[in-house]
Amino acid sequence: SELNWELLQYDCHNLLQDCVKDLNHIYCHEPAMYEYQFDHKGFEWVALDHRYEGVMAYKRKGRHRADDLLVVINVSDKTYQGWKMQVKGKNQWKEIFNSNRKEYWGSGECINEHITINHIDKKRKLCEIIFDIPALSAMIFR
């Protein structure tokens, strides 16, 4: 049957539709999301050792390192301030999506406009990024 379009009159439904629209835009316009979509070269786990905190992270990789995206997911109901994560490949990261934004019916907390980046090993292109993670959320960094 057809979707219940009349539900879009409610913010929770309408703003979630905006969230999905923005995710679709990222999928279509970020090469790392589609260039190696069905190839193991397009995916790399970054952090899987935080299962007790409910946080996991992975990279979607494109043909060019500059196109790589970092995806961080928090499946717990806890917010983490000053989360540190070591990432290889790029020395600059910027948040381009955060499911906790008010525009998506989130609380608007832990939006990372400025991310601290510490260079650990320039030769290996390893850096530590420090950012805040909202509860029950997903973030994408470019």
ABEGO torsion letter per residue (X at the ends): XBBBAAAAABAAAAAAAAAAAAAAAAAAABAAAAAAAABAAABBBABAAAAAAGBBBBBBBBABAAABBBBBBBABABBBBGBBBBBBGBABBBBABBAABAAAGBAGBGBBABBBBBBABAAAGBBBBBBBBBBGBBBBBX
